[in-house]
Amino acid sequence: MLRPHPAVLRGLVDEYEALLSAAEAGRAPAEAGPRARDLAYTLCVSTGTRDIGRALEVAHQWLTTVPVPTRETTALAT
């Protein structure tokens, strides 16, 4: 099975969990519902699961085993 790039997977997980916590706190914007459903679907497809809870478990497991590469900033020569 193909796996998503760790940086992409981290972004999906972070955004989904942020929307979830905002919704639980009653601070979610109106568009959060459709976006959360889209993210849940994408996480399930990306992890080969059918349940968002399981998708998050798998994503977190994968992210702990593979370091997320950092972007190196390069200075432009002047």
PQR file with spaces between the fields and no chain letter, atoms N, CA, C, O and H, PARSE charges and radii, in Angstrom:
ATOM       1  N    MET     1       0.836   -1.177    0.000 -0.4000 1.5000
ATOM       2  CA   MET     1       0.000    0.000    0.000 -0.0000 2.0000
ATOM       3  C    MET     1       0.885    1.246    0.000  0.5500 1.7000
ATOM       4  O    MET     1       1.875    1.328    0.728 -0.5500 1.4000
ATOM       5  N    LEU     2       0.512    2.189   -0.815 -0.4000 1.5000
ATOM       6  CA   LEU     2       1.221    3.461   -0.837 -0.0000 2.0000
ATOM       7  C    LEU     2       0.877    4.259    0.411  0.5500 1.7000
ATOM       8  O    LEU     2      -0.244    4.192    0.914 -0.5500 1.4000
ATOM       9  H    LEU     2      -0.292    2.123   -1.407  0.4000 1.0000
ATOM      10  N    ARG     3       1.837    5.004    0.897 -0.4000 1.5000
ATOM      11  CA   ARG     3       1.605    5.852    2.065 -0.0000 2.0000
ATOM      12  C    ARG     3       1.766    7.310    1.664  0.5500 1.7000
ATOM      13  O    ARG     3       2.587    7.637    0.809 -0.5500 1.4000
ATOM      14  H    ARG     3       2.748    5.059    0.488  0.4000 1.0000
ATOM      15  N    PRO     4       0.982    8.180    2.282 -0.5600 1.5000
ATOM      16  CA   PRO     4       1.130    9.603    1.962  0.2800 2.0000
ATOM      17  C    PRO     4       2.441   10.146    2.516  0.5500 1.7000
ATOM      18  O    PRO     4       3.016    9.593    3.454 -0.5500 1.4000
ATOM      19  N    HIS     5       2.890   11.212    1.930 -0.4000 1.5000
ATOM      20  CA   HIS     5       4.102   11.872    2.410 -0.0000 2.0000
ATOM      21  C    HIS     5       3.854   12.294    3.856  0.5500 1.7000
ATOM      22  O    HIS     5       2.781   12.809    4.171 -0.5500 1.4000
ATOM      23  H    HIS     5       2.423   11.661    1.168  0.4000 1.0000
ATOM      24  N    PRO     6       4.830   12.084    4.738 -0.5600 1.5000
ATOM      25  CA   PRO     6       4.627   12.414    6.162  0.2800 2.0000
ATOM      26  C    PRO     6       4.203   13.863    6.410  0.5500 1.7000
ATOM      27  O    PRO     6       3.385   14.118    7.293 -0.5500 1.4000
ATOM      28  N    ALA     7       4.738   14.801    5.657 -0.4000 1.5000
ATOM      29  CA   ALA     7       4.372   16.203    5.855 -0.0000 2.0000
ATOM      30  C    ALA     7       2.911   16.449    5.481  0.5500 1.7000
ATOM      31  O    ALA     7       2.216   17.221    6.142 -0.5500 1.4000
ATOM      32  H    ALA     7       5.403   14.594    4.940  0.4000 1.0000
ATOM      33  N    VAL     8       2.454   15.793    4.427 -0.4000 1.5000
ATOM      34  CA   VAL     8       1.057   15.925    4.001 -0.0000 2.0000
ATOM      35  C    VAL     8       0.150   15.286    5.041  0.5500 1.7000
ATOM      36  O    VAL     8      -0.862   15.867    5.431 -0.5500 1.4000
ATOM      37  H    VAL     8       3.019   15.166    3.891  0.4000 1.0000
ATOM      38  N    LEU     9       0.512   14.094    5.487 -0.4000 1.5000
ATOM      39  CA   LEU     9      -0.279   13.395    6.493 -0.0000 2.0000
ATOM      40  C    LEU     9      -0.343   14.213    7.781  0.5500 1.7000
ATOM      41  O    LEU     9      -1.411   14.327    8.384 -0.5500 1.4000
ATOM      42  H    LEU     9       1.335   13.622    5.170  0.4000 1.0000
ATOM      43  N    ARG    10       0.774   14.779    8.207 -0.4000 1.5000
ATOM      44  CA   ARG    10       0.798   15.612    9.413 -0.0000 2.0000
ATOM      45  C    ARG    10      -0.149   16.798    9.258  0.5500 1.7000
ATOM      46  O    ARG    10      -0.873   17.135   10.195 -0.5500 1.4000
ATOM      47  H    ARG    10       1.641   14.686    7.717  0.4000 1.0000
ATOM      48  N    GLY    11      -0.154   17.430    8.093 -0.4000 1.5000
ATOM      49  CA   GLY    11      -1.043   18.565    7.844 -0.0000 2.0000
ATOM      50  C    GLY    11      -2.507   18.178    7.926  0.5500 1.7000
ATOM      51  O    GLY    11      -3.313   18.905    8.505 -0.5500 1.4000
ATOM      52  H    GLY    11       0.434   17.156    7.332  0.4000 1.0000
ATOM      53  N    LEU    12      -2.857   17.027    7.346 -0.4000 1.5000
ATOM      54  CA   LEU    12      -4.241   16.549    7.400 -0.0000 2.0000
ATOM      55  C    LEU    12      -4.677   16.272    8.832  0.5500 1.7000
ATOM      56  O    LEU    12      -5.762   16.675    9.251 -0.5500 1.4000
ATOM      57  H    LEU    12      -2.202   16.436    6.876  0.4000 1.0000
ATOM      58  N    VAL    13      -3.825   15.583    9.576 -0.4000 1.5000
ATOM      59  CA   VAL    13      -4.143   15.247   10.971 -0.0000 2.0000
ATOM      60  C    VAL    13      -4.278   16.521   11.799  0.5500 1.7000
ATOM      61  O    VAL    13      -5.238   16.671   12.555 -0.5500 1.4000
ATOM      62  H    VAL    13      -2.943   15.255    9.236  0.4000 1.0000
ATOM      63  N    ASP    14      -3.335   17.425   11.663 -0.4000 1.5000
ATOM      64  CA   ASP    14      -3.371   18.665   12.444 -0.0000 2.0000
ATOM      65  C    ASP    14      -4.632   19.473   12.149  0.5500 1.7000
ATOM      66  O    ASP    14      -5.284   19.965   13.069 -0.5500 1.4000
ATOM      67  H    ASP    14      -2.555   17.304   11.049  0.4000 1.0000
ATOM      68  N    GLU    15      -4.974   19.610   10.876 -0.4000 1.5000
ATOM      69  CA   GLU    15      -6.152   20.390   10.513 -0.0000 2.0000
ATOM      70  C    GLU    15      -7.434   19.722   11.015  0.5500 1.7000
ATOM      71  O    GLU    15      -8.326   20.395   11.530 -0.5500 1.4000
ATOM      72  H    GLU    15      -4.444   19.210   10.129  0.4000 1.0000
ATOM      73  N    TYR    16      -7.522   18.394   10.863 -0.4000 1.5000
ATOM      74  CA   TYR    16      -8.718   17.690   11.327 -0.0000 2.0000
ATOM      75  C    TYR    16      -8.871   17.827   12.846  0.5500 1.7000
ATOM      76  O    TYR    16      -9.960   18.119   13.340 -0.5500 1.4000
ATOM      77  H    TYR    16      -6.797   17.847   10.444  0.4000 1.0000
ATOM      78  N    GLU    17      -7.789   17.618   13.573 -0.4000 1.5000
ATOM      79  CA   GLU    17      -7.856   17.702   15.036 -0.0000 2.0000
ATOM      80  C    GLU    17      -8.150   19.125   15.504  0.5500 1.7000
ATOM      81  O    GLU    17      -8.833   19.305   16.513 -0.5500 1.4000
ATOM      82  H    GLU    17      -6.905   17.381   13.172  0.4000 1.0000
ATOM      83  N    ALA    18      -7.656   20.133   14.803 -0.4000 1.5000
ATOM      84  CA   ALA    18      -7.957   21.523   15.151 -0.0000 2.0000
ATOM      85  C    ALA    18      -9.442   21.821   14.935  0.5500 1.7000
ATOM      86  O    ALA    18     -10.077   22.463   15.771 -0.5500 1.4000
ATOM      87  H    ALA    18      -7.102   19.987   13.984  0.4000 1.0000
ATOM      88  N    LEU    19      -9.986   21.360   13.824 -0.4000 1.5000
ATOM      89  CA   LEU    19     -11.417   21.557   13.570 -0.0000 2.0000
ATOM      90  C    LEU    19     -12.263   20.820   14.599  0.5500 1.7000
ATOM      91  O    LEU    19     -13.279   21.340   15.061 -0.5500 1.4000
ATOM      92  H    LEU    19      -9.470   20.839   13.144  0.4000 1.0000
ATOM      93  N    LEU    20     -11.848   19.622   14.953 -0.4000 1.5000
ATOM      94  CA   LEU    20     -12.577   18.827   15.936 -0.0000 2.0000
ATOM      95  C    LEU    20     -12.584   19.519   17.301  0.5500 1.7000
ATOM      96  O    LEU    20     -13.625   19.594   17.954 -0.5500 1.4000
ATOM      97  H    LEU    20     -11.023   19.200   14.578  0.4000 1.0000
ATOM      98  N    SER    21     -11.446   20.013   17.722 -0.4000 1.5000
ATOM      99  CA   SER    21     -11.387   20.673   19.032 -0.0000 2.0000
ATOM     100  C    SER    21     -12.159   21.988   19.010  0.5500 1.7000
ATOM     101  O    SER    21     -12.776   22.346   20.013 -0.5500 1.4000
ATOM     102  H    SER    21     -10.600   19.951   17.191  0.4000 1.0000
ATOM     103  N    ALA    22     -12.141   22.719   17.894 -0.4000 1.5000
ATOM     104  CA   ALA    22     -12.916   23.954   17.775 -0.0000 2.0000
ATOM     105  C    ALA    22     -14.409   23.653   17.835  0.5500 1.7000
ATOM     106  O    ALA    22     -15.172   24.391   18.458 -0.5500 1.4000
ATOM     107  H    ALA    22     -11.639   22.429   17.079  0.4000 1.0000
ATOM     108  N    ALA    23     -14.818   22.575   17.190 -0.4000 1.5000
ATOM     109  CA   ALA    23     -16.236   22.190   17.202 -0.0000 2.0000
ATOM     110  C    ALA    23     -16.669   21.797   18.612  0.5500 1.7000
ATOM     111  O    ALA    23     -17.764   22.154   19.047 -0.5500 1.4000
ATOM     112  H    ALA    23     -14.198   21.975   16.685  0.4000 1.0000
ATOM     113  N    GLU    24     -15.824   21.071   19.322 -0.4000 1.5000
ATOM     114  CA   GLU    24     -16.148   20.662   20.689 -0.0000 2.0000
ATOM     115  C    GLU    24     -16.226   21.859   21.627  0.5500 1.7000
ATOM     116  O    GLU    24     -16.988   21.843   22.594 -0.5500 1.4000
ATOM     117  H    GLU    24     -14.934   20.781   18.969  0.4000 1.0000
ATOM     118  N    ALA    25     -15.443   22.893   21.348 -0.4000 1.5000
ATOM     119  CA   ALA    25     -15.450   24.091   22.177 -0.0000 2.0000
ATOM     120  C    ALA    25     -16.513   25.095   21.725  0.5500 1.7000
ATOM     121  O    ALA    25     -16.685   26.145   22.344 -0.5500 1.4000
ATOM     122  H    ALA    25     -14.824   22.906   20.563  0.4000 1.0000
ATOM     123  N    GLY    26     -17.217   24.768   20.651 -0.4000 1.5000
ATOM     124  CA   GLY    26     -18.248   25.665   20.146 -0.0000 2.0000
ATOM     125  C    GLY    26     -17.702   26.863   19.393  0.5500 1.7000
ATOM     126  O    GLY    26     -18.393   27.872   19.253 -0.5500 1.4000
ATOM     127  H    GLY    26     -17.077   23.915   20.149  0.4000 1.0000
ATOM     128  N    ARG    27     -16.486   26.771   18.910 -0.4000 1.5000
ATOM     129  CA   ARG    27     -15.844   27.881   18.204 -0.0000 2.0000
ATOM     130  C    ARG    27     -15.680   27.613   16.714  0.5500 1.7000
ATOM     131  O    ARG    27     -14.985   28.365   16.031 -0.5500 1.4000
ATOM     132  H    ARG    27     -15.924   25.951   19.024  0.4000 1.0000
ATOM     133  N    ALA    28     -16.298   26.569   16.199 -0.4000 1.5000
ATOM     134  CA   ALA    28     -16.078   26.195   14.800 -0.0000 2.0000
ATOM     135  C    ALA    28     -16.865   27.104   13.859  0.5500 1.7000
ATOM     136  O    ALA    28     -18.040   27.383   14.102 -0.5500 1.4000
ATOM     137  H    ALA    28     -16.863   25.958   16.754  0.4000 1.0000
ATOM     138  N    PRO    29     -16.229   27.563   12.796 -0.5600 1.5000
ATOM     139  CA   PRO    29     -16.961   28.347   11.792  0.2800 2.0000
ATOM     140  C    PRO    29     -17.955   27.465   11.038  0.5500 1.7000
ATOM     141  O    PRO    29     -17.873   26.239   11.103 -0.5500 1.4000
ATOM     142  N    ALA    30     -18.870   28.073   10.340 -0.4000 1.5000
ATOM     143  CA   ALA    30     -19.929   27.338    9.643 -0.0000 2.0000
ATOM     144  C    ALA    30     -19.382   26.335    8.629  0.5500 1.7000
ATOM     145  O    ALA    30     -19.966   25.267    8.441 -0.5500 1.4000
ATOM     146  H    ALA    30     -18.937   29.070   10.287  0.4000 1.0000
ATOM     147  N    GLU    31     -18.278   26.663    7.979 -0.4000 1.5000
ATOM     148  CA   GLU    31     -17.724   25.771    6.952 -0.0000 2.0000
ATOM     149  C    GLU    31     -16.909   24.627    7.542  0.5500 1.7000
ATOM     150  O    GLU    31     -16.397   23.793    6.796 -0.5500 1.4000
ATOM     151  H    GLU    31     -17.804   27.530    8.131  0.4000 1.0000
ATOM     152  N    ALA    32     -16.779   24.572    8.859 -0.4000 1.5000
ATOM     153  CA   ALA    32     -15.981   23.523    9.498 -0.0000 2.0000
ATOM     154  C    ALA    32     -16.573   22.138    9.282  0.5500 1.7000
ATOM     155  O    ALA    32     -15.825   21.172    9.128 -0.5500 1.4000
ATOM     156  H    ALA    32     -17.195   25.250    9.465  0.4000 1.0000
ATOM     157  N    GLY    33     -17.892   22.017    9.266 -0.4000 1.5000
ATOM     158  CA   GLY    33     -18.528   20.710    9.088 -0.0000 2.0000
ATOM     159  C    GLY    33     -18.151   20.040    7.777  0.5500 1.7000
ATOM     160  O    GLY    33     -17.648   18.917    7.788 -0.5500 1.4000
ATOM     161  H    GLY    33     -18.499   22.802    9.391  0.4000 1.0000
ATOM     162  N    PRO    34     -18.380   20.704    6.643 -0.5600 1.5000
ATOM     163  CA   PRO    34     -17.995   20.096    5.364  0.2800 2.0000
ATOM     164  C    PRO    34     -16.486   19.848    5.254  0.5500 1.7000
ATOM     165  O    PRO    34     -16.060   18.833    4.703 -0.5500 1.4000
ATOM     166  N    ARG    35     -15.687   20.774    5.776 -0.4000 1.5000
ATOM     167  CA   ARG    35     -14.233   20.597    5.709 -0.0000 2.0000
ATOM     168  C    ARG    35     -13.804   19.404    6.550  0.5500 1.7000
ATOM     169  O    ARG    35     -12.943   18.630    6.132 -0.5500 1.4000
ATOM     170  H    ARG    35     -16.033   21.599    6.223  0.4000 1.0000
ATOM     171  N    ALA    36     -14.397   19.245    7.736 -0.4000 1.5000
ATOM     172  CA   ALA    36     -14.062   18.111    8.600 -0.0000 2.0000
ATOM     173  C    ALA    36     -14.437   16.795    7.920  0.5500 1.7000
ATOM     174  O    ALA    36     -13.700   15.813    8.015 -0.5500 1.4000
ATOM     175  H    ALA    36     -15.097   19.874    8.075  0.4000 1.0000
ATOM     176  N    ARG    37     -15.575   16.774    7.240 -0.4000 1.5000
ATOM     177  CA   ARG    37     -15.964   15.554    6.504 -0.0000 2.0000
ATOM     178  C    ARG    37     -14.982   15.255    5.378  0.5500 1.7000
ATOM     179  O    ARG    37     -14.620   14.099    5.157 -0.5500 1.4000
ATOM     180  H    ARG    37     -16.174   17.571    7.162  0.4000 1.0000
ATOM     181  N    ASP    38     -14.553   16.288    4.669 -0.4000 1.5000
ATOM     182  CA   ASP    38     -13.562   16.101    3.594 -0.0000 2.0000
ATOM     183  C    ASP    38     -12.238   15.575    4.153  0.5500 1.7000
ATOM     184  O    ASP    38     -11.631   14.667    3.586 -0.5500 1.4000
ATOM     185  H    ASP    38     -14.847   17.226    4.848  0.4000 1.0000
ATOM     186  N    LEU    39     -11.803   16.151    5.263 -0.4000 1.5000
ATOM     187  CA   LEU    39     -10.558   15.703    5.884 -0.0000 2.0000
ATOM     188  C    LEU    39     -10.674   14.273    6.396  0.5500 1.7000
ATOM     189  O    LEU    39      -9.741   13.483    6.252 -0.5500 1.4000
ATOM     190  H    LEU    39     -12.297   16.889    5.724  0.4000 1.0000
ATOM     191  N    ALA    40     -11.821   13.937    6.996 -0.4000 1.5000
ATOM     192  CA   ALA    40     -12.035   12.577    7.493 -0.0000 2.0000
ATOM     193  C    ALA    40     -11.964   11.582    6.339  0.5500 1.7000
ATOM     194  O    ALA    40     -11.333   10.531    6.455 -0.5500 1.4000
ATOM     195  H    ALA    40     -12.579   14.578    7.113  0.4000 1.0000
ATOM     196  N    TYR    41     -12.608   11.913    5.237 -0.4000 1.5000
ATOM     197  CA   TYR    41     -12.579   11.041    4.060 -0.0000 2.0000
ATOM     198  C    TYR    41     -11.149   10.874    3.555  0.5500 1.7000
ATOM     199  O    TYR    41     -10.710    9.757    3.282 -0.5500 1.4000
ATOM     200  H    TYR    41     -13.121   12.767    5.142  0.4000 1.0000
ATOM     201  N    THR    42     -10.425   11.983    3.433 -0.4000 1.5000
ATOM     202  CA   THR    42      -9.062   11.936    2.922 -0.0000 2.0000
ATOM     203  C    THR    42      -8.152   11.136    3.847  0.5500 1.7000
ATOM     204  O    THR    42      -7.312   10.366    3.380 -0.5500 1.4000
ATOM     205  H    THR    42     -10.782   12.890    3.655  0.4000 1.0000
ATOM     206  N    LEU    43      -8.316   11.316    5.157 -0.4000 1.5000
ATOM     207  CA   LEU    43      -7.523   10.536    6.101 -0.0000 2.0000
ATOM     208  C    LEU    43      -7.834    9.048    5.997  0.5500 1.7000
ATOM     209  O    LEU    43      -6.923    8.222    6.063 -0.5500 1.4000
ATOM     210  H    LEU    43      -8.998   11.941    5.536  0.4000 1.0000
ATOM     211  N    CYS    44      -9.097    8.697    5.836 -0.4000 1.5000
ATOM     212  CA   CYS    44      -9.463    7.282    5.701 -0.0000 2.0000
ATOM     213  C    CYS    44      -8.855    6.689    4.435  0.5500 1.7000
ATOM     214  O    CYS    44      -8.296    5.592    4.472 -0.5500 1.4000
ATOM     215  H    CYS    44      -9.837    9.368    5.782  0.4000 1.0000
ATOM     216  N    VAL    45      -8.958    7.397    3.324 -0.4000 1.5000
ATOM     217  CA   VAL    45      -8.386    6.908    2.070 -0.0000 2.0000
ATOM     218  C    VAL    45      -6.864    6.811    2.187  0.5500 1.7000
ATOM     219  O    VAL    45      -6.266    5.833    1.739 -0.5500 1.4000
ATOM     220  H    VAL    45      -9.412    8.288    3.294  0.4000 1.0000
ATOM     221  N    SER    46      -6.248    7.812    2.782 -0.4000 1.5000
ATOM     222  CA   SER    46      -4.791    7.848    2.902 -0.0000 2.0000
ATOM     223  C    SER    46      -4.233    6.731    3.775  0.5500 1.7000
ATOM     224  O    SER    46      -3.108    6.276    3.569 -0.5500 1.4000
ATOM     225  H    SER    46      -6.734    8.606    3.147  0.4000 1.0000
ATOM     226  N    THR    47      -5.023    6.292    4.750 -0.4000 1.5000
ATOM     227  CA   THR    47      -4.553    5.265    5.676 -0.0000 2.0000
ATOM     228  C    THR    47      -5.144    3.886    5.387  0.5500 1.7000
ATOM     229  O    THR    47      -4.795    2.913    6.055 -0.5500 1.4000
ATOM     230  H    THR    47      -5.937    6.662    4.918  0.4000 1.0000
ATOM     231  N    GLY    48      -6.022    3.797    4.411 -0.4000 1.5000
ATOM     232  CA   GLY    48      -6.622    2.510    4.053 -0.0000 2.0000
ATOM     233  C    GLY    48      -7.613    2.010    5.097  0.5500 1.7000
ATOM     234  O    GLY    48      -7.753    0.805    5.305 -0.5500 1.4000
ATOM     235  H    GLY    48      -6.305    4.588    3.869  0.4000 1.0000
ATOM     236  N    THR    49      -8.295    2.939    5.748 -0.4000 1.5000
ATOM     237  CA   THR    49      -9.266    2.579    6.777 -0.0000 2.0000
ATOM     238  C    THR    49     -10.646    3.084    6.379  0.5500 1.7000
ATOM     239  O    THR    49     -10.800    3.796    5.387 -0.5500 1.4000
ATOM     240  H    THR    49      -8.181    3.918    5.579  0.4000 1.0000
ATOM     241  N    ARG    50     -11.652    2.702    7.174 -0.4000 1.5000
ATOM     242  CA   ARG    50     -13.022    3.148    6.891 -0.0000 2.0000
ATOM     243  C    ARG    50     -13.614    3.970    8.015  0.5500 1.7000
ATOM     244  O    ARG    50     -14.747    4.439    7.904 -0.5500 1.4000
ATOM     245  H    ARG    50     -11.527    2.123    7.980  0.4000 1.0000
ATOM     246  N    ASP    51     -12.876    4.151    9.089 -0.4000 1.5000
ATOM     247  CA   ASP    51     -13.375    4.853   10.264 -0.0000 2.0000
ATOM     248  C    ASP    51     -12.365    5.925   10.647  0.5500 1.7000
ATOM     249  O    ASP    51     -11.165    5.655   10.692 -0.5500 1.4000
ATOM     250  H    ASP    51     -11.956    3.769    9.178  0.4000 1.0000
ATOM     251  N    ILE    52     -12.835    7.134   10.923 -0.4000 1.5000
ATOM     252  CA   ILE    52     -11.915    8.231   11.210 -0.0000 2.0000
ATOM     253  C    ILE    52     -11.104    7.978   12.478  0.5500 1.7000
ATOM     254  O    ILE    52      -9.942    8.375   12.558 -0.5500 1.4000
ATOM     255  H    ILE    52     -13.810    7.353   10.886  0.4000 1.0000
ATOM     256  N    GLY    53     -11.699    7.327   13.458 -0.4000 1.5000
ATOM     257  CA   GLY    53     -10.943    7.004   14.670 -0.0000 2.0000
ATOM     258  C    GLY    53      -9.757    6.112   14.362  0.5500 1.7000
ATOM     259  O    GLY    53      -8.644    6.352   14.829 -0.5500 1.4000
ATOM     260  H    GLY    53     -12.643    7.004   13.393  0.4000 1.0000
ATOM     261  N    ARG    54     -10.007    5.086   13.574 -0.4000 1.5000
ATOM     262  CA   ARG    54      -8.932    4.173   13.177 -0.0000 2.0000
ATOM     263  C    ARG    54      -7.931    4.887   12.269  0.5500 1.7000
ATOM     264  O    ARG    54      -6.727    4.652   12.368 -0.5500 1.4000
ATOM     265  H    ARG    54     -10.912    4.891   13.194  0.4000 1.0000
ATOM     266  N    ALA    55      -8.424    5.759   11.381 -0.4000 1.5000
ATOM     267  CA   ALA    55      -7.537    6.502   10.490 -0.0000 2.0000
ATOM     268  C    ALA    55      -6.572    7.370   11.285  0.5500 1.7000
ATOM     269  O    ALA    55      -5.391    7.456   10.949 -0.5500 1.4000
ATOM     270  H    ALA    55      -9.402    5.950   11.300  0.4000 1.0000
ATOM     271  N    LEU    56      -7.071    8.012   12.338 -0.4000 1.5000
ATOM     272  CA   LEU    56      -6.198    8.836   13.172 -0.0000 2.0000
ATOM     273  C    LEU    56      -5.180    7.984   13.916  0.5500 1.7000
ATOM     274  O    LEU    56      -4.023    8.383   14.053 -0.5500 1.4000
ATOM     275  H    LEU    56      -8.030    7.941   12.611  0.4000 1.0000
ATOM     276  N    GLU    57      -5.593    6.817   14.398 -0.4000 1.5000
ATOM     277  CA   GLU    57      -4.658    5.907   15.075 -0.0000 2.0000
ATOM     278  C    GLU    57      -3.528    5.504   14.135  0.5500 1.7000
ATOM     279  O    GLU    57      -2.354    5.567   14.496 -0.5500 1.4000
ATOM     280  H    GLU    57      -6.533    6.493   14.287  0.4000 1.0000
ATOM     281  N    VAL    58      -3.898    5.089   12.922 -0.4000 1.5000
ATOM     282  CA   VAL    58      -2.898    4.662   11.941 -0.0000 2.0000
ATOM     283  C    VAL    58      -1.988    5.829   11.567  0.5500 1.7000
ATOM     284  O    VAL    58      -0.770    5.672   11.489 -0.5500 1.4000
ATOM     285  H    VAL    58      -4.852    5.037   12.628  0.4000 1.0000
ATOM     286  N    ALA    59      -2.580    6.997   11.337 -0.4000 1.5000
ATOM     287  CA   ALA    59      -1.777    8.166   10.963 -0.0000 2.0000
ATOM     288  C    ALA    59      -0.781    8.516   12.059  0.5500 1.7000
ATOM     289  O    ALA    59       0.389    8.771   11.774 -0.5500 1.4000
ATOM     290  H    ALA    59      -3.570    7.125   11.400  0.4000 1.0000
ATOM     291  N    HIS    60      -1.231    8.530   13.300 -0.4000 1.5000
ATOM     292  CA   HIS    60      -0.320    8.838   14.400 -0.0000 2.0000
ATOM     293  C    HIS    60       0.783    7.781   14.513  0.5500 1.7000
ATOM     294  O    HIS    60       1.939    8.100   14.792 -0.5500 1.4000
ATOM     295  H    HIS    60      -2.182    8.323   13.531  0.4000 1.0000
ATOM     296  N    GLN    61       0.413    6.539   14.295 -0.4000 1.5000
ATOM     297  CA   GLN    61       1.410    5.462   14.345 -0.0000 2.0000
ATOM     298  C    GLN    61       2.460    5.665   13.252  0.5500 1.7000
ATOM     299  O    GLN    61       3.660    5.580   13.516 -0.5500 1.4000
ATOM     300  H    GLN    61      -0.526    6.279   14.069  0.4000 1.0000
ATOM     301  N    TRP    62       2.007    5.933   12.028 -0.4000 1.5000
ATOM     302  CA   TRP    62       2.937    6.152   10.933 -0.0000 2.0000
ATOM     303  C    TRP    62       3.824    7.363   11.202  0.5500 1.7000
ATOM     304  O    TRP    62       5.023    7.335   10.924 -0.5500 1.4000
ATOM     305  H    TRP    62       1.033    6.002   11.813  0.4000 1.0000
ATOM     306  N    LEU    63       3.238    8.417   11.739 -0.4000 1.5000
ATOM     307  CA   LEU    63       4.004    9.637   11.971 -0.0000 2.0000
ATOM     308  C    LEU    63       5.046    9.477   13.068  0.5500 1.7000
ATOM     309  O    LEU    63       6.037   10.206   13.086 -0.5500 1.4000
ATOM     310  H    LEU    63       2.264    8.441   11.964  0.4000 1.0000
ATOM     311  N    THR    64       4.838    8.535   13.980 -0.4000 1.5000
ATOM     312  CA   THR    64       5.851    8.309   15.010 -0.0000 2.0000
ATOM     313  C    THR    64       7.007    7.458   14.495  0.5500 1.7000
ATOM     314  O    THR    64       8.097    7.486   15.066 -0.5500 1.4000
ATOM     315  H    THR    64       4.033    7.942   13.965  0.4000 1.0000
ATOM     316  N    THR    65       6.781    6.705   13.424 -0.4000 1.5000
ATOM     317  CA   THR    65       7.832    5.841   12.905 -0.0000 2.0000
ATOM     318  C    THR    65       8.654    6.496   11.796  0.5500 1.7000
ATOM     319  O    THR    65       9.752    6.037   11.482 -0.5500 1.4000
ATOM     320  H    THR    65       5.895    6.683   12.960  0.4000 1.0000
ATOM     321  N    VAL    66       8.125    7.561   11.207 -0.4000 1.5000
ATOM     322  CA   VAL    66       8.824    8.243   10.121 -0.0000 2.0000
ATOM     323  C    VAL    66       8.963    9.715   10.481  0.5500 1.7000
ATOM     324  O    VAL    66       7.957   10.388   10.708 -0.5500 1.4000
ATOM     325  H    VAL    66       7.233    7.934   11.462  0.4000 1.0000
ATOM     326  N    PRO    67      10.173   10.223   10.538 -0.5600 1.5000
ATOM     327  CA   PRO    67      10.332   11.642   10.862  0.2800 2.0000
ATOM     328  C    PRO    67       9.801   12.517    9.732  0.5500 1.7000
ATOM     329  O    PRO    67      10.007   12.225    8.554 -0.5500 1.4000
ATOM     330  N    VAL    68       9.126   13.579   10.104 -0.4000 1.5000
ATOM     331  CA   VAL    68       8.615   14.522    9.113 -0.0000 2.0000
ATOM     332  C    VAL    68       9.757   15.429    8.703  0.5500 1.7000
ATOM     333  O    VAL    68      10.357   16.095    9.547 -0.5500 1.4000
ATOM     334  H    VAL    68       8.959   13.817   11.061  0.4000 1.0000
ATOM     335  N    PRO    69      10.065   15.462    7.408 -0.5600 1.5000
ATOM     336  CA   PRO    69      11.168   16.316    6.965  0.2800 2.0000
ATOM     337  C    PRO    69      10.832   17.792    7.172  0.5500 1.7000
ATOM     338  O    PRO    69       9.682   18.209    7.026 -0.5500 1.4000
ATOM     339  N    THR    70      11.832   18.554    7.506 -0.4000 1.5000
ATOM     340  CA   THR    70      11.635   19.990    7.671 -0.0000 2.0000
ATOM     341  C    THR    70      12.129   20.689    6.418  0.5500 1.7000
ATOM     342  O    THR    70      13.040   20.221    5.735 -0.5500 1.4000
ATOM     343  H    THR    70      12.766   18.216    7.625  0.4000 1.0000
ATOM     344  N    ARG    71      11.510   21.810    6.139 -0.4000 1.5000
ATOM     345  CA   ARG    71      11.948   22.583    4.994 -0.0000 2.0000
ATOM     346  C    ARG    71      13.152   23.411    5.406  0.5500 1.7000
ATOM     347  O    ARG    71      13.137   24.114    6.417 -0.5500 1.4000
ATOM     348  H    ARG    71      10.770   22.190    6.694  0.4000 1.0000
ATOM     349  N    GLU    72      14.158   23.311    4.621 -0.4000 1.5000
ATOM     350  CA   GLU    72      15.344   24.118    4.889 -0.0000 2.0000
ATOM     351  C    GLU    72      15.188   25.444    4.159  0.5500 1.7000
ATOM     352  O    GLU    72      14.882   25.492    2.968 -0.5500 1.4000
ATOM     353  H    GLU    72      14.170   22.741    3.800  0.4000 1.0000
ATOM     354  N    THR    73      15.401   26.477    4.884 -0.4000 1.5000
ATOM     355  CA   THR    73      15.333   27.791    4.248 -0.0000 2.0000
ATOM     356  C    THR    73      16.690   28.104    3.647  0.5500 1.7000
ATOM     357  O    THR    73      17.732   27.879    4.263 -0.5500 1.4000
ATOM     358  H    THR    73      15.649   26.438    5.852  0.4000 1.0000
ATOM     359  N    THR    74      16.655   28.609    2.478 -0.4000 1.5000
ATOM     360  CA   THR    74      17.896   28.988    1.809 -0.0000 2.0000
ATOM     361  C    THR    74      17.937   30.489    1.631  0.5500 1.7000
ATOM     362  O    THR    74      16.952   31.115    1.240 -0.5500 1.4000
ATOM     363  H    THR    74      15.809   28.791    1.978  0.4000 1.0000
ATOM     364  N    ALA    75      19.047   31.033    1.912 -0.4000 1.5000
ATOM     365  CA   ALA    75      19.213   32.489    1.754 -0.0000 2.0000
ATOM     366  C    ALA    75      19.601   32.776    0.315  0.5500 1.7000
ATOM     367  O    ALA    75      20.450   32.103   -0.271 -0.5500 1.4000
ATOM     368  H    ALA    75      19.847   30.524    2.230  0.4000 1.0000
ATOM     369  N    LEU    76      18.975   33.765   -0.221 -0.4000 1.5000
ATOM     370  CA   LEU    76      19.325   34.172   -1.584 -0.0000 2.0000
ATOM     371  C    LEU    76      20.568   35.042   -1.550  0.5500 1.7000
ATOM     372  O    LEU    76      20.686   35.957   -0.735 -0.5500 1.4000
ATOM     373  H    LEU    76      18.286   34.312    0.254  0.4000 1.0000
ATOM     374  N    ALA    77      21.463   34.749   -2.420 -0.4000 1.5000
ATOM     375  CA   ALA    77      22.686   35.560   -2.504 -0.0000 2.0000
ATOM     376  C    ALA    77      22.346   36.896   -3.139  0.5500 1.7000
ATOM     377  O    ALA    77      21.627   36.975   -4.135 -0.5500 1.4000
ATOM     378  H    ALA    77      21.367   34.006   -3.082  0.4000 1.0000
ATOM     379  N    THR    78      22.876   37.925   -2.541 -0.4000 1.5000
ATOM     380  CA   THR    78      22.607   39.262   -3.110 -0.0000 2.0000
ATOM     381  C    THR    78      23.839   39.836   -3.733  0.5500 1.7000
ATOM     382  O    THR    78      23.803   40.948   -4.259 -0.5500 1.4000
ATOM     383  H    THR    78      23.460   37.861   -1.732  0.4000 1.0000
